[in-house]
C-alpha cells in the first residue's frame, strides 16, 4: 500500500510532483521514488511513496520502469500468484516477487483487457514511453482513492485531495454543492469532490490522456451489471457456497511478507474473519477497542469487549485491547486533516487509533470486516425499511397516535441516553415515505426542509440536485428485490463514499494498510446471487452470512445483537466538546460566511441539550465541517468568499 502522484504536461510538473509526493509521505514511509519522461511537447512526472508489504527488496521499488512502461501503483493484487504463473508460462521473466511487477507485465500483455482479471484493491498510473499516453485506473469497488485535476491539456493526480490542494498553492475553491451533500450524508459522495476542479476517478473505470490533449474514459466493471447477473443466478437456483467464498477471500487477503493482524470488535463480521484468519495463521494478533466506563454507560453502549475476548480465547488469537478516552479537542482537527474531506463519522477515530497502536507494535497490515453490512443487509436501516412497508398498512389514525406519543418521549436525561427512543423517533421519520425517499431518509442526516432551513437559502437548487442524484443512483438498477436494491444502493454510494473512504484515509494516516476481504469481487458476486429473503429472514439481518459463519463461530457470537463501531458522541458533545459547539454556533466560520444559519444551529443545540431530540451526530459533523472549512479557506488548500455562496 502506497501513495501515488503525478503530473502530465503540467506547468512546472517536476516541482509539483515533488510537492504532491511529499504530502503523501505518511502513506509510504519506507521509500520514495521519482520518474520523468518527455510526453509530446511536455513531460510526464510520476511520484511514489512506498509502504513495503510484498517483496521488501529494491526490486519492488517504484515508480517501476521496464521496457518502455513506467508504473506508479497503490494497492495489492490477491491473485498475483496466478497471474504471475500465467505470464511466466507465456515467456515473461520477472526480476522480483512484487505484485507491482505482475501488474506492469499484465498491462504490457493485455492492456485494459487485464483490468477485469485483477482481484484486489488498487489505483495506479501507467505511462507508455512509445505512445506518450498516461492511463489512470481505479479498482472495481472504489477501495483505493484516486483524485485528479485537469487544466487545459495538462493533468495532475494523487492518492489524496490534500496533495492536489498543496500542489496548486491554495488556488482551489471550495465546492459548496459537495458541502451540501456532506451535510445531508455526513460524508461526500464518491461522485463529488469537496474542492472545485478536482474529481475522483469512478470505481471500475480508467482514464487515458494522450500527448495531443485527447482524453478517453472507459468502464471495465459495473456493479449494476453484477447485481443483475446475481439476480439471474438466484432465479435459476444457482446459489454459491458462501462459506467457501468468504474463506477463500480471507486466505488471499493474508498474502504478505510482513505481519498481518485483524480488527476484532466481537461482532459477527470481524469475528468471522478473525476465526478464518487464525485457521491459516495460528496466533494471529487482533486489536479491539473499549471506551471510558462513564461514556459507554451514558451512551448505553453494549459490552463488545467480552465477545472479542471470547473469540480470541477460542481461536488462540493474541488480543490487544485499546481504551479510547481521547482528547477529542486535539484529535478532531487532526482527523479532519487526515480525512481530506468533511466526513462526520467518529468511527474514523477508532480506526486511526487502532491502526496507530498496531503500527507501534510493528504491524503494517490489518484485516477489517468492512462491507459485510452493505452487501448482506446487516444495518438496522435495512430491516427498518422492510418493517416500514408493513407499518404503512396500519390505519393512519393509529399511526398518528403512535407518532404523537413517541414525539413526546425524551431521548436522554442528564444521566443517560435512551437508544430505543432514538431508534423509534428515527423510524417514524421515514416510515410513511416512498421507497427511495424512505431509504435515503433512514441513513441521512436531514429531510429536505430541515436541510433547507440549515443552509443559505440561495443553495435551494443545490439541495434539489443532491437529492436528485441519490434518486438517480438508487433507481438505476434492474432488480425486483427490495433488499438487494438497498444493498446495491449502499454498495454504490455508502460503501465507497463513507466506509471505504474513512478506512483508507484514517489507516494510512497511521502508515497502516487495511484490507477488506468482504469487499472482494468474488464475495460481491456471491452476495448478489442470494435473494433478499436469504439476507433478511424474520428479524435477522445478514441471515445467509450468519449461516455460513455458524460453521466456525459459536452461536452466541453469530446471533448476538448488532454492535456499533462508533463512539460515545452524546457523552463527548455534552462534556468535552460543549464549549466548542457554542463557539462554532455563535462565531464559526461557516456561520459568518453565511453558509450555515445560526438560528437553525442554535435550535439544534437547545433541543439536544433538553434531551428531546438526539442531534449529537449532526453537531459532531458540523464541527468536522467547520474544521475542514477553516483549513480549506485559510490559503493552505483552497479559497472561497462569502459572495460565492
C-alpha positions, 0 to 999 in steps of 0.5 A, spaced: 500 500 500 502 506 497 501 513 495 501 515 488 502 522 484 503 525 478 503 530 473 502 530 465 504 536 461 503 540 467 506 547 468 512 546 472 510 538 473 517 536 476 516 541 482 509 539 483 510 532 483 515 533 488 510 537 492 504 532 491 509 526 493 511 529 499 504 530 502 503 523 501 509 521 505 505 518 511 502 513 506 509 510 504 514 511 509 519 506 507 521 509 500 520 514 495 521 514 488 521 519 482 520 518 474 520 523 468 519 522 461 518 527 455 510 526 453 509 530 446 511 537 447 511 536 455 513 531 460 510 526 464 512 526 472 510 520 476 511 520 484 511 514 489 511 513 496 512 506 498 509 502 504 513 495 503 508 489 504 510 484 498 517 483 496 521 488 501 527 488 496 529 494 491 526 490 486 519 492 488 521 499 488 517 504 484 515 508 480 517 501 476 520 502 469 521 496 464 521 496 457 518 502 455 512 502 461 513 506 467 508 504 473 506 508 479 501 503 483 497 503 490 494 497 492 495 489 492 493 484 487 490 477 491 491 473 485 498 475 483 500 468 484 496 466 478 497 471 474 504 471 475 504 463 473 500 465 467 505 470 464 511 466 466 508 460 462 507 465 456 515 467 456 515 473 461 521 473 466 520 477 472 526 480 476 522 480 483 516 477 487 512 484 487 505 484 485 507 491 482 511 487 477 505 482 475 501 488 474 506 492 469 507 485 465 499 484 465 498 491 462 504 490 457 500 483 455 493 485 455 492 492 456 485 494 459 483 487 457 487 485 464 483 490 468 477 485 469 482 479 471 485 483 477 482 481 484 484 486 489 484 493 491 488 498 487 489 505 483 495 506 479 498 510 473 501 507 467 505 511 462 507 508 455 514 511 453 512 509 445 505 512 445 506 518 450 499 516 453 498 516 461 492 511 463 489 512 470 485 506 473 481 505 479 479 498 482 472 495 481 469 497 488 472 504 489 477 501 495 483 505 493 482 513 492 484 516 486 483 524 485 485 528 479 485 535 476 485 537 469 487 544 466 487 545 459 491 539 456 495 538 462 493 533 468 495 532 475 493 526 480 494 523 487 492 518 492 489 524 496 485 531 495 490 534 500 496 533 495 492 536 489 490 542 494 498 543 496 500 542 489 496 548 486 498 553 492 491 554 495 488 556 488 482 551 489 475 553 491 471 550 495 465 546 492 459 548 496 454 543 492 459 537 495 458 541 502 451 540 501 451 533 500 456 532 506 451 535 510 445 531 508 450 524 508 455 526 513 460 524 508 461 526 500 459 522 495 464 518 491 461 522 485 463 529 488 469 532 490 469 537 496 474 542 492 472 545 485 476 542 479 478 536 482 474 529 481 475 522 483 476 517 478 469 512 478 470 505 481 471 500 475 473 505 470 480 508 467 482 514 464 487 515 458 490 522 456 494 522 450 500 527 448 495 531 443 490 533 449 485 527 447 482 524 453 478 517 453 474 514 459 472 507 459 468 502 464 471 495 465 466 493 471 459 495 473 456 493 479 449 494 476 451 489 471 453 484 477 447 485 481 443 483 475 447 477 473 446 475 481 439 476 480 439 471 474 443 466 478 438 466 484 432 465 479 435 459 476 437 456 483 444 457 482 446 459 489 454 459 491 457 456 497 458 462 501 462 459 506 467 457 501 467 464 498 468 468 504 474 463 506 477 463 500 477 471 500 480 471 507 486 466 505 488 471 499 487 477 503 493 474 508 498 474 502 504 478 505 511 478 507 510 482 513 505 481 519 498 481 518 493 482 524 485 483 524 480 488 527 476 484 532 470 488 535 466 481 537 461 482 532 459 477 527 463 480 521 470 481 524 469 475 528 468 471 522 474 473 519 478 473 525 476 465 526 478 464 518 484 468 519 487 464 525 485 457 521 491 459 516 495 463 521 495 460 528 496 466 533 494 471 529 494 478 533 487 482 533 486 489 536 479 491 539 477 497 542 473 499 549 471 506 551 471 510 558 466 506 563 462 513 564 461 514 556 459 507 554 454 507 560 451 514 558 451 512 551 448 505 553 453 502 549 453 494 549 459 490 552 463 488 545 469 487 549 467 480 552 465 477 545 472 479 542 475 476 548 471 470 547 473 469 540 480 470 541 480 465 547 477 460 542 481 461 536 488 462 540 488 469 537 493 474 541 488 480 543 490 487 544 485 491 547 485 499 546 481 504 551 479 510 547 478 516 552 481 521 547 482 528 547 477 529 542 479 537 542 486 535 539 484 529 535 478 532 531 482 537 527 487 532 526 482 527 523 479 532 519 486 533 516 487 526 515 480 525 512 481 530 506 474 531 506 468 533 511 466 526 513 462 526 520 463 519 522 467 518 529 468 511 527 474 514 523 477 515 530 477 508 532 480 506 526 486 511 526 487 509 533 487 502 532 491 502 526 496 507 530 497 502 536 498 496 531 503 500 527 507 501 534 507 494 535 510 493 528 504 491 524 503 494 517 497 490 515 490 489 518 484 485 516 477 489 517 470 486 516 468 492 512 462 491 507 459 485 510 453 490 512 452 493 505 452 487 501 448 482 506 443 487 509 446 487 516 444 495 518 438 496 522 436 501 516 435 495 512 430 491 516 427 498 518 425 499 511 422 492 510 418 493 517 416 500 514 412 497 508 408 493 513 407 499 518 404 503 512 398 498 512 396 500 519 390 505 519 393 512 519 389 514 525 393 509 529 399 511 526 398 518 528 397 516 535 403 512 535 407 518 532 404 523 537 406 519 543 413 517 541 414 525 539 413 526 546 418 521 549 425 524 551 431 521 548 436 522 554 436 525 561 442 528 564 444 521 566 443 517 560 441 516 553 435 512 551 437 508 544 430 505 543 427 512 543 432 514 538 431 508 534 423 509 534 423 517 533 428 515 527 423 510 524 417 514 524 421 519 520 421 515 514 416 510 515 410 513 511 415 515 505 416 512 498 421 507 497 427 511 495 425 517 499 424 512 505 431 509 504 435 515 503 431 518 509 433 512 514 441 513 513 441 521 512 442 526 516 436 531 514 429 531 510 429 536 505 426 542 509 430 541 515 436 541 510 433 547 507 432 551 513 440 549 515 443 552 509 443 559 505 437 559 502 440 561 495 443 553 495 435 551 494 437 548 487 443 545 490 439 541 495 434 539 489 440 536 485 443 532 491 437 529 492 436 528 485 442 524 484 441 519 490 434 518 486 438 517 480 443 512 483 438 508 487 433 507 481 438 505 476 438 498 477 434 492 474 432 488 480 425 486 483 428 485 490 427 490 495 433 488 499 438 487 494 436 494 491 438 497 498 444 493 498 446 495 491 444 502 493 449 502 499 454 498 495 454 504 490 454 510 494 455 508 502 460 503 501 465 507 497 463 514 499 463 513 507 466 506 509 471 505 504 473 512 504 474 513 512 478 506 512 483 508 507 484 515 509 484 514 517 489 507 516 494 510 512 494 516 516 497 511 521 502 508 515 497 502 516 494 498 510 487 495 511 484 490 507 477 488 506 476 481 504 468 482 504 469 487 499 472 482 494 469 481 487 468 474 488 464 475 495 460 481 491 458 476 486 456 471 491 452 476 495 448 478 489 446 471 487 442 470 494 435 473 494 433 478 499 429 473 503 436 469 504 439 476 507 433 478 511 429 472 514 424 474 520 428 479 524 435 477 522 439 481 518 445 478 514 441 471 515 445 467 509 452 470 512 450 468 519 449 461 516 455 460 513 459 463 519 455 458 524 460 453 521 466 456 525 463 461 530 459 459 536 452 461 536 452 466 541 457 470 537 453 469 530 446 471 533 448 476 538 445 483 537 448 488 532 454 492 535 456 499 533 463 501 531 462 508 533 463 512 539 460 515 545 458 522 541 452 524 546 457 523 552 463 527 548 458 533 545 455 534 552 462 534 556 468 535 552 466 538 546 460 543 549 464 549 549 466 548 542 459 547 539 457 554 542 463 557 539 462 554 532 454 556 533 455 563 535 462 565 531 464 559 526 466 560 520 461 557 516 456 561 520 459 568 518 460 566 511 453 565 511 453 558 509 450 555 515 444 559 519 445 560 526 438 560 528 437 553 525 444 551 529 442 554 535 435 550 535 439 544 534 443 545 540 437 547 545 433 541 543 439 536 544 441 539 550 433 538 553 434 531 551 428 531 546 431 530 540 438 526 539 442 531 534 449 529 537 451 526 530 449 532 526 453 537 531 459 532 531 459 533 523 458 540 523 464 541 527 468 536 522 465 541 517 467 547 520 474 544 521 475 542 514 472 549 512 477 553 516 483 549 513 480 549 506 479 557 506 485 559 510 490 559 503 493 552 505 488 548 500 483 552 497 479 559 497 472 561 497 468 568 499 462 569 502 459 572 495 460 565 492 455 562 496 
